[in-house]
Amino acid sequence: MTAASPTARVIVTGAGSGIGRATAVRIAAEGGHVVAADLDPARLDDLVGQCGEEAVTALAGDITEPETVRRIVAAAGGRIDGLANVAGIMDGFPPPSEVDDAVWDRVLGINLTATMRLTRAVLPAMIEAGHGSIVNVASEAALRGSAAGPTITGIDGGMRSAYAAGRGGPVMQATMPAPAAPGQVAASIVWLLSDDATNINGVVLPSDGGWSVA
Ligand SMILES: NC(=O)c1ccc[n+]([C@@H]2O[C@H](COP(=O)([O-])OP(=O)(O)OC[C@H]3O[C@@H](n4cnc5c(N)ncnc54)[C@H](O)[C@@H]3O)[C@@H](O)[C@H]2O)c1
């Protein structure tokens, strides 16, 4: 992923769209190999078409299913230099009073539980190799009480709560910076995965156009 490690092998979830795709494309462009995981096989085909089979191994499946996690790790073939947990969904911005169990279970299943399971699954290979990097992508809302975007991707960021739209929408609009391109976020992810960041651990790095300090 850097000139120092042109043969790096990195798992990227959500590689079919948006930030995950930009991350996969950048790793491939820097000489690494991507195990690209996504729910949508057509998106993965498109990624392989852009980057080439020598740079991308496509793995279609739902990362909330343990069998998909097993297949992703198997596809890496024993060498895993990095894991980028990028796949994720939004919840429609309901306030806690409106969150239903189906939305809660779905969001946590994809955004949190699958991230933990993939992390758990890659660690044996990383520990044996004595190196490896893991980057998790989260919303701005992980840093403070509210957020959405703004990176222009395929994500469904619509507000499905009239209450939240009326109360929080105007506040978000007033403080929100100009939307970023997926490649701007991918640049930070790839840097954290790279050999240039081997002395960095446990850092939370906002890539948000300054929103977190507004
Ligand atoms: N775009 C933003 O402004 C924004 C804001 C907050 C958080 N995020 C986070 O950034 C990450 C990337 O989002 P994005 O904006 O690029 O979204 P995106 O919708 O463009 O891409 C996400 C990809 O993840 C895949 N995916 C979803 N559920 C999956 C599952 N169960 N198994 C396998 N693949 C699955 C989708 O098919 C899609 O290709 C997510 O974790 C998201 O929560 C993005």
The ligand as an SDF file (V2000), in Angstrom:
LIG
                    3D

 44 48  0  0  0  0  0  0  0  0999 V2000
  -21.2520    8.7850    3.4920 N   0  0  0  0  0  0  0  0  0  0  0  0
  -21.3310    9.4100    4.6620 C   0  0  0  0  0  0  0  0  0  0  0  0
  -21.4920   10.6280    4.7250 O   0  0  0  0  0  0  0  0  0  0  0  0
  -21.2070    8.6250    5.9490 C   0  0  0  0  0  0  0  0  0  0  0  0
  -21.6090    9.2230    7.1270 C   0  0  0  0  0  0  0  0  0  0  0  0
  -21.5110    8.5430    8.3020 C   0  0  0  0  0  0  0  0  0  0  0  0
  -20.9650    7.2730    8.3260 C   0  0  0  0  0  0  0  0  0  0  0  0
  -20.5760    6.7080    7.1620 N   0  0  0  0  0  0  0  0  0  0  0  0
  -20.0190    5.3640    7.2510 C   0  0  0  0  0  0  0  0  0  0  0  0
  -19.0630    5.1560    6.2180 O   0  0  0  0  0  0  0  0  0  0  0  0
  -19.0690    3.7820    5.8540 C   0  0  0  0  0  0  0  0  0  0  0  0
  -19.1440    3.6570    4.3520 C   0  0  0  0  0  0  0  0  0  0  0  0
  -20.3650    4.1930    3.9180 O   0  0  0  0  0  0  0  0  0  0  0  0
  -20.5840    4.8250    2.4890 P   0  0  0  0  0  0  0  0  0  0  0  0
  -21.0820    6.2000    2.7100 O   0  0  0  0  0  0  0  0  0  0  0  0
  -19.4130    4.5970    1.6310 O   0  0  0  0  0  0  0  0  0  0  0  0
  -21.8590    3.9450    2.0570 O   0  0  0  0  0  0  0  0  0  0  0  0
  -22.2330    3.1860    0.7160 P   0  0  0  0  0  0  0  0  0  0  0  0
  -23.6640    2.8050    0.8980 O   0  0  0  0  0  0  0  0  0  0  0  0
  -21.8700    3.9870   -0.4830 O   0  0  0  0  0  0  0  0  0  0  0  0
  -21.3230    1.8790    0.7730 O   0  0  0  0  0  0  0  0  0  0  0  0
  -21.5040    0.9030    1.7540 C   0  0  0  0  0  0  0  0  0  0  0  0
  -21.3330   -0.4650    1.1320 C   0  0  0  0  0  0  0  0  0  0  0  0
  -21.4840   -1.4260    2.1820 O   0  0  0  0  0  0  0  0  0  0  0  0
  -22.1880   -2.5290    1.6550 C   0  0  0  0  0  0  0  0  0  0  0  0
  -22.8870   -3.2390    2.7250 N   0  0  0  0  0  0  0  0  0  0  0  0
  -23.9090   -2.7900    3.4670 C   0  0  0  0  0  0  0  0  0  0  0  0
  -24.3420   -3.7410    4.2860 N   0  0  0  0  0  0  0  0  0  0  0  0
  -23.5590   -4.8320    4.0570 C   0  0  0  0  0  0  0  0  0  0  0  0
  -23.5390   -6.1390    4.5810 C   0  0  0  0  0  0  0  0  0  0  0  0
  -24.4060   -6.5370    5.5180 N   0  0  0  0  0  0  0  0  0  0  0  0
  -22.6110   -7.0000    4.1140 N   0  0  0  0  0  0  0  0  0  0  0  0
  -21.7300   -6.6300    3.1530 C   0  0  0  0  0  0  0  0  0  0  0  0
  -21.7190   -5.3770    2.6120 N   0  0  0  0  0  0  0  0  0  0  0  0
  -22.6380   -4.5030    3.0650 C   0  0  0  0  0  0  0  0  0  0  0  0
  -23.1830   -1.9250    0.6670 C   0  0  0  0  0  0  0  0  0  0  0  0
  -23.6150   -2.8850   -0.2810 O   0  0  0  0  0  0  0  0  0  0  0  0
  -22.3700   -0.7990    0.0630 C   0  0  0  0  0  0  0  0  0  0  0  0
  -21.7480   -1.1820   -1.1540 O   0  0  0  0  0  0  0  0  0  0  0  0
  -20.2600    3.1370    6.6000 C   0  0  0  0  0  0  0  0  0  0  0  0
  -19.7790    2.4510    7.7320 O   0  0  0  0  0  0  0  0  0  0  0  0
  -21.0900    4.3220    7.0110 C   0  0  0  0  0  0  0  0  0  0  0  0
  -21.8340    4.0710    8.1950 O   0  0  0  0  0  0  0  0  0  0  0  0
  -20.6960    7.3490    5.9760 C   0  0  0  0  0  0  0  0  0  0  0  0
  1  2  1  0
  2  3  2  0
  2  4  1  0
  4  5  1  0
  4 44  2  0
  5  6  2  0
  6  7  1  0
  7  8  2  0
  8  9  1  0
  8 44  1  0
  9 10  1  0
  9 42  1  0
 10 11  1  0
 11 12  1  0
 11 40  1  0
 12 13  1  0
 13 14  1  0
 14 15  2  0
 14 16  1  0
 14 17  1  0
 17 18  1  0
 18 19  2  0
 18 20  1  0
 18 21  1  0
 21 22  1  0
 22 23  1  0
 23 24  1  0
 23 38  1  0
 24 25  1  0
 25 26  1  0
 25 36  1  0
 26 27  1  0
 26 35  1  0
 27 28  2  0
 28 29  1  0
 29 30  1  0
 29 35  2  0
 30 31  1  0
 30 32  2  0
 32 33  1  0
 33 34  2  0
 34 35  1  0
 36 37  1  0
 36 38  1  0
 38 39  1  0
 40 41  1  0
 40 42  1  0
 42 43  1  0
M  CHG  2   8   1  16  -1
M  END
$$$$
